[in-house]
Every structure is written in structure tokens, then in C-alpha cells.
Amino acid sequence: MEQPRWDVPVVDRTEFQPALDMPPPGPQNRLTVLLRLLLLVPQYVVLWVLSLVAFVVVVIGWFGALFGGRLPRFAADWLSGYLGYATRVHGSSLLLTDRYPPFRFDALDHPIRIELRPGGPLNRLAVFFRLLLAIPAAIVEGLLLTGWWALSFVSWLIVLVLGRMPQALYEATAAVLRYWMRFQAYLLLLTPAYPKAVFGDPADSEPTRSATRPLVLTGPAKALLVVYLVLGVIGSAASSVTTDWDSYEDGGSVSTTAPPNR
């Protein structure tokens, strides 16, 4: 019988997913919580301008990845910095930290950090159909964000009164932010890995590196994510019905004002 060989190196074949690193929930300044969205207005103005640049860079990078099989280095570096900055801004708006995001890509001292491994090989066929392939993940991302914002006033009030984010709310919100970040990384060609693990990671999936890596969700946090998804579905359905009704009313008003046929 052939004996096992112990000198063969172990190869990790697990797919790397873009990672989110954050410390445990801590105390937050109630004044910054009260004025959070107002304070972030300059950040969102800068983020909007950067998103226009990101669109141009990712289009150039798409052609580079389509023909070269990987994202060009300049595009990988710039888009990685952009996504890190955008994640810090969105994390602050989701009340995960009261540390104000710096206006720069490099912010290793900020509590919200991400790990990407851009510039690796990309499947050309998956690059070509990236927008089409991203539709299911975009739906999940949209439902999660819609659900979170539907309860955002309640979350804001809880953090304002307590001066910190409760653990279950922190875990669920971190899961929303991480899925958003993974979706963006996939859309920006920074990873070949399709967004996954909406409901967190197994406790033994990797060595503990931060409070969100691995992101192990408790029962209440998972239940809260289900609530987000349900509210997202309801909100999307209500928006669709409202749009259809407005279109019907617009069509009706046109027909009533049209002159009769002779």
C-alpha cells in the first residue's frame, strides 16, 4: 500500500474573497451620530467626483482585462484605493464608526480597512459578461441596502441613545457593508470571486484577524439580515407599483387631453 507523503506542500485552493477588517463596536460621540449625514456631505461630493473617474478607469481596465487576461496595474492600484475610500465613507454613514474618513486613499490608521488582491488572472469570458453576471449580486446588494435604510432611523436612534452600536446590529450592518464592498470589487474587476457569504462565515473559516474577519454572525444578526431582505423586497415592490401607477396616470392625462378623432 502506498504510504502518504508528508513532504508535499499544502496548497490552499480556497477562493479569496475581498475582506473587511474592523474592530469591535465601541463608544461613539453622540454629537457626531446626531449630525452624521450632514458631516458626510463633503465626503459624498468627493466620492461622486471620484466615481466619474472610476468609471473611466474601469472601462479602460475592462479592455485591458479582456485582451490581457488581468486588470492593468495602474487601474488595479487606483480602483483599489477608490474602493477602500468608498468603503470607509459608507461605513461611516452606516454608523459603524464615528472616525471621520480622511480625504485620501491610503488610510491604514482608520478602523475600517479592506484587503484586496487585485491584478491577478481574470477569466476573459467572465470579464466580457461581467455586467450580466453581476445582476443577481446587484439584486441582493440592493435589497440589503434598501432594507437597512428602511430601518436607518431606528438604528440611528438606538446608537444616539446608547452611544454605541449593539452587537447584533453591528454584525448585521457589517455584513451589509462587506457584501456591498465585495460586489463593488467584483464589478470593478478587482477580484474574480463572485460576492458570497451574506450571512457570515463559519467560525473556523480562517484565523481571527479582526472583529469582522471572520465575520461570525449570531442568531439575532442573521434574523436582522432577513428583515433587511424582506423590507428590501417590499420596498422594491412598492417602488415598482408606484412607478407603474405614475406611468398609468401620465398616460391617462395625455389621453384625456387629446382631441377626439374626427
LOKOLRO-699812 format. One record per residue (C-alpha): x negated, y, z negated. Coordinates in pm, 1 decimal. Layout:
% residues N
+----------+----------+----------+
!        X !        Y !        Z !
+----------+----------+----------+
!        X !        Y !        Z !
...
+----------+----------+----------+
% end
This chain:
% residues 262
+----------+----------+----------+
!        X !        Y !        Z !
+----------+----------+----------+
!      0.0 !      0.0 !      0.0 !
!   -128.7 !    342.5 !     91.0 !
!   -218.5 !    543.1 !   -215.4 !
!   -108.7 !    907.5 !   -247.1 !
!   -377.0 !   1163.8 !   -175.0 !
!   -419.1 !   1430.0 !   -440.4 !
!   -674.5 !   1630.8 !   -241.8 !
!   -418.4 !   1750.3 !     14.2 !
!   -340.7 !   2119.4 !    -43.7 !
!     17.8 !   2206.7 !   -132.0 !
!    180.7 !   2423.8 !    132.1 !
!    468.9 !   2647.0 !     26.9 !
!    721.8 !   2619.1 !    309.6 !
!    993.8 !   2819.1 !    138.5 !
!   1109.5 !   3123.2 !    330.5 !
!   1005.6 !   3450.9 !    171.6 !
!   1293.0 !   3687.3 !    106.7 !
!   1222.1 !   4059.0 !     53.0 !
!   1201.5 !   4100.1 !   -324.2 !
!   1335.3 !   4364.0 !   -560.8 !
!   1141.4 !   4436.3 !   -879.9 !
!   1297.3 !   4635.5 !  -1162.6 !
!   1255.8 !   4649.4 !  -1542.1 !
!   1542.1 !   4552.8 !  -1776.0 !
!   1816.9 !   4811.1 !  -1824.5 !
!   1703.7 !   5085.6 !  -2059.7 !
!   1839.0 !   5406.7 !  -2206.6 !
!   1938.6 !   5679.1 !  -1963.3 !
!   1972.1 !   6052.7 !  -2011.5 !
!   2342.7 !   6128.1 !  -2023.4 !
!   2294.5 !   6465.7 !  -1856.4 !
!   2129.0 !   6309.0 !  -1551.9 !
!   2402.3 !   6045.5 !  -1544.4 !
!   2666.5 !   6317.9 !  -1552.6 !
!   2507.7 !   6506.9 !  -1262.2 !
!   2363.3 !   6207.8 !  -1076.7 !
!   2520.2 !   6254.7 !   -733.3 !
!   2465.2 !   6629.6 !   -740.9 !
!   2098.1 !   6584.3 !   -827.0 !
!   2055.0 !   6338.1 !   -541.5 !
!   2186.9 !   6571.8 !   -270.0 !
!   1833.1 !   6680.5 !   -164.6 !
!   1730.5 !   6313.7 !   -152.1 !
!   2014.5 !   6224.4 !     81.3 !
!   1934.6 !   6519.0 !    308.5 !
!   1574.3 !   6397.7 !    338.4 !
!   1693.6 !   6038.1 !    377.4 !
!   1925.3 !   6139.4 !    662.3 !
!   1640.1 !   6309.1 !    847.2 !
!   1414.3 !   6008.3 !    790.2 !
!   1688.3 !   5775.1 !    916.0 !
!   1678.3 !   5953.8 !   1251.6 !
!   1304.7 !   5893.8 !   1271.5 !
!   1356.2 !   5532.8 !   1157.7 !
!   1598.3 !   5476.2 !   1445.8 !
!   1337.1 !   5586.5 !   1698.5 !
!   1063.7 !   5379.6 !   1531.8 !
!   1276.1 !   5064.6 !   1515.4 !
!   1374.5 !   5096.1 !   1882.0 !
!   1006.9 !   5117.3 !   1976.9 !
!    932.6 !   4832.9 !   1736.1 !
!   1211.1 !   4623.5 !   1889.6 !
!   1047.0 !   4637.0 !   2230.3 !
!    710.1 !   4561.2 !   2072.2 !
!    851.3 !   4262.4 !   1882.4 !
!   1039.3 !   4139.2 !   2188.1 !
!    727.1 !   4126.3 !   2402.2 !
!    458.8 !   4076.6 !   2137.7 !
!    639.5 !   3842.5 !   1900.1 !
!    581.9 !   4068.0 !   1598.6 !
!    654.6 !   4421.1 !   1484.6 !
!    373.7 !   4663.8 !   1578.2 !
!    160.4 !   4759.4 !   1278.4 !
!    245.4 !   5131.7 !   1287.2 !
!    618.0 !   5050.4 !   1291.6 !
!    584.9 !   4789.8 !   1015.9 !
!    397.7 !   5032.2 !    789.4 !
!    629.4 !   5327.3 !    847.1 !
!    953.6 !   5130.1 !    819.0 !
!    830.9 !   4955.0 !    503.4 !
!    765.2 !   5291.3 !    339.5 !
!   1100.7 !   5422.8 !    456.2 !
!   1289.4 !   5123.5 !    318.1 !
!   1110.5 !   5148.8 !    -16.2 !
!   1205.3 !   5515.5 !    -43.3 !
!   1566.2 !   5448.8 !     62.1 !
!   1594.7 !   5166.9 !   -193.6 !
!   1479.9 !   5397.2 !   -474.0 !
!   1732.7 !   5662.8 !   -372.3 !
!   2020.4 !   5415.1 !   -350.0 !
!   1914.9 !   5250.1 !   -675.8 !
!   1935.9 !   5586.5 !   -848.4 !
!   2280.7 !   5655.0 !   -700.4 !
!   2393.7 !   5312.6 !   -826.5 !
!   2288.0 !   5421.2 !  -1179.3 !
!   2020.1 !   5153.2 !  -1213.2 !
!   1765.0 !   5405.9 !  -1340.0 !
!   1750.9 !   5773.2 !  -1430.5 !
!   1397.1 !   5816.3 !  -1299.3 !
!   1423.6 !   6065.3 !  -1014.8 !
!   1287.8 !   5922.7 !   -688.6 !
!    974.3 !   6102.7 !   -568.1 !
!    977.7 !   6251.5 !   -218.7 !
!    716.6 !   6011.8 !    -84.6 !
!    688.2 !   5658.7 !     46.6 !
!    416.4 !   5548.7 !   -195.9 !
!    565.6 !   5534.6 !   -547.5 !
!    408.1 !   5243.4 !   -734.9 !
!    486.7 !   5409.4 !  -1068.7 !
!    862.2 !   5414.0 !  -1002.4 !
!   1069.5 !   5144.2 !  -1179.1 !
!   1240.5 !   5035.3 !   -854.9 !
!    996.9 !   4860.3 !   -623.9 !
!   1029.4 !   4619.6 !   -333.9 !
!    794.6 !   4365.2 !   -182.4 !
!    793.6 !   4310.9 !    191.2 !
!    565.6 !   4107.7 !    412.2 !
!    606.5 !   4287.9 !    743.5 !
!    413.2 !   4232.0 !   1060.5 !
!    450.0 !   3853.5 !   1063.4 !
!    565.1 !   3642.3 !   1358.8 !
!    921.5 !   3702.5 !   1477.1 !
!   1138.9 !   3481.2 !   1692.4 !
!   1185.1 !   3671.1 !   2018.5 !
!   1534.2 !   3531.8 !   2073.6 !
!   1638.0 !   3642.0 !   1723.3 !
!   1487.2 !   3983.7 !   1791.3 !
!   1681.8 !   4017.2 !   2116.9 !
!   2013.4 !   3929.5 !   1949.3 !
!   1933.6 !   4099.8 !   1615.7 !
!   2237.1 !   4328.7 !   1610.6 !
!   2472.0 !   4043.8 !   1695.4 !
!   2315.2 !   3811.0 !   1438.5 !
!   2334.1 !   4079.6 !   1170.4 !
!   2714.3 !   4115.3 !   1191.0 !
!   2803.5 !   3856.0 !    919.4 !
!   2546.9 !   4003.9 !    679.6 !
!   2671.6 !   4354.2 !    761.1 !
!   3024.8 !   4247.5 !    665.0 !
!   2907.8 !   4108.6 !    330.1 !
!   2699.1 !   4419.1 !    263.8 !
!   2990.5 !   4645.3 !    347.8 !
!   3229.2 !   4455.9 !    121.4 !
!   2985.2 !   4464.3 !   -171.3 !
!   2919.7 !   4836.6 !   -139.0 !
!   3287.6 !   4918.3 !    -89.1 !
!   3376.3 !   4717.7 !   -398.5 !
!   3102.1 !   4877.0 !   -608.8 !
!   3203.5 !   5227.7 !   -511.2 !
!   3569.6 !   5144.4 !   -574.5 !
!   3472.5 !   5090.6 !   -938.5 !
!   3198.4 !   5352.8 !   -941.8 !
!   3391.8 !   5593.6 !  -1164.5 !
!   3440.8 !   5322.9 !  -1425.8 !
!   3072.4 !   5225.7 !  -1406.4 !
!   2966.8 !   5589.5 !  -1427.9 !
!   3190.5 !   5644.5 !  -1731.4 !
!   3050.4 !   5335.9 !  -1908.0 !
!   2690.3 !   5442.7 !  -1853.3 !
!   2772.5 !   5800.6 !  -1952.6 !
!   2933.5 !   5694.7 !  -2281.5 !
!   2684.6 !   5420.9 !  -2373.9 !
!   2375.4 !   5594.9 !  -2244.2 !
!   2266.5 !   5274.1 !  -2071.3 !
!   2399.1 !   5017.1 !  -1826.4 !
!   2539.4 !   4695.7 !  -1982.4 !
!   2357.4 !   4377.7 !  -1884.9 !
!   2634.0 !   4222.8 !  -1673.1 !
!   2690.4 !   4546.7 !  -1482.4 !
!   2315.1 !   4584.9 !  -1436.0 !
!   2279.3 !   4234.6 !  -1291.7 !
!   2572.9 !   4272.6 !  -1053.1 !
!   2457.3 !   4615.5 !   -937.3 !
!   2101.8 !   4488.3 !   -887.4 !
!   2243.7 !   4205.1 !   -675.0 !
!   2429.6 !   4459.4 !   -459.7 !
!   2117.5 !   4672.3 !   -416.8 !
!   1899.3 !   4370.8 !   -338.5 !
!   2136.4 !   4238.8 !    -73.3 !
!   2156.3 !   4585.2 !     82.0 !
!   1776.6 !   4604.7 !     87.7 !
!   1741.9 !   4256.8 !    240.1 !
!   1997.6 !   4340.3 !    507.3 !
!   1814.1 !   4660.5 !    594.8 !
!   1481.9 !   4475.3 !    607.9 !
!   1631.7 !   4221.8 !    847.9 !
!   1790.1 !   4492.1 !   1062.4 !
!   1464.2 !   4689.4 !   1074.6 !
!   1271.4 !   4377.8 !   1186.9 !
!   1063.2 !   4380.7 !    868.5 !
!   1145.2 !   4016.9 !    798.9 !
!   1264.1 !   3713.1 !    991.7 !
!   1453.7 !   3594.0 !    682.2 !
!   1831.2 !   3627.9 !    701.2 !
!   1980.4 !   3800.0 !    390.9 !
!   2097.5 !   3549.5 !    133.6 !
!   2135.5 !   3476.9 !   -240.7 !
!   2420.6 !   3719.1 !   -303.2 !
!   2492.5 !   3550.2 !   -635.7 !
!   2134.9 !   3549.5 !   -756.7 !
!   1854.2 !   3296.1 !   -781.7 !
!   1800.5 !   2973.9 !   -975.8 !
!   1607.1 !   3033.9 !  -1295.4 !
!   1318.1 !   2819.1 !  -1173.9 !
!   1302.7 !   2959.4 !   -820.1 !
!    978.1 !   3146.4 !   -890.6 !
!    764.4 !   3261.9 !  -1183.5 !
!    916.2 !   3552.7 !  -1372.2 !
!    768.6 !   3879.2 !  -1246.8 !
!   1032.7 !   4132.0 !  -1349.1 !
!   1389.8 !   4154.8 !  -1475.4 !
!   1517.1 !   4102.9 !  -1121.6 !
!   1261.4 !   3853.0 !   -996.7 !
!   1403.2 !   3600.5 !  -1005.8 !
!   1745.3 !   3760.8 !  -1028.0 !
!   1934.9 !   3519.8 !  -1252.2 !
!   2298.2 !   3625.7 !  -1292.3 !
!   2515.1 !   3549.6 !  -1591.2 !
!   2877.4 !   3441.1 !  -1556.8 !
!   3019.6 !   3792.1 !  -1612.8 !
!   2783.9 !   3935.6 !  -1349.7 !
!   2892.7 !   3676.6 !  -1093.1 !
!   3256.7 !   3747.3 !  -1176.1 !
!   3193.3 !   4116.9 !  -1124.4 !
!   3041.9 !   4044.6 !   -782.0 !
!   3355.7 !   3850.8 !   -690.5 !
!   3560.0 !   4154.8 !   -795.9 !
!   3344.1 !   4374.3 !   -571.3 !
!   3402.1 !   4143.5 !   -276.0 !
!   3777.6 !   4128.6 !   -336.0 !
!   3801.4 !   4505.8 !   -370.8 !
!   3591.2 !   4539.7 !    -57.5 !
!   3834.0 !   4321.2 !    135.7 !
!   4131.6 !   4518.3 !      2.0 !
!   3964.4 !   4849.4 !     81.1 !
!   3873.8 !   4740.0 !    433.5 !
!   4226.8 !   4612.1 !    495.7 !
!   4380.2 !   4933.8 !    361.8 !
!   4147.0 !   5141.8 !    579.2 !
!   4241.0 !   4936.1 !    884.4 !
!   4613.1 !   4974.6 !    815.8 !
!   4572.9 !   5349.8 !    764.1 !
!   4380.3 !   5384.8 !   1089.3 !
!   4642.3 !   5185.6 !   1280.0 !
!   4921.6 !   5390.4 !   1127.6 !
!   4748.1 !   5718.6 !   1215.5 !
!   4696.9 !   5595.3 !   1570.8 !
!   5063.6 !   5498.9 !   1590.6 !
!   5171.1 !   5841.6 !   1462.4 !
!   4941.4 !   6018.0 !   1708.4 !
!   5083.1 !   5812.1 !   1992.8 !
!   5435.9 !   5877.1 !   1875.9 !
!   5384.8 !   6251.8 !   1858.9 !
!   5246.5 !   6254.5 !   2211.7 !
!   5539.4 !   6059.2 !   2349.8 !
!   5798.0 !   6283.7 !   2184.8 !
!   5642.3 !   6596.2 !   2329.8 !
!   5604.1 !   6455.6 !   2679.1 !
!   5854.8 !   6584.7 !   2931.3 !
!   6126.4 !   6340.3 !   3034.3 !
!   6091.1 !   6158.4 !   3362.8 !
!   6286.1 !   6307.6 !   3647.4 !
+----------+----------+----------+
% end
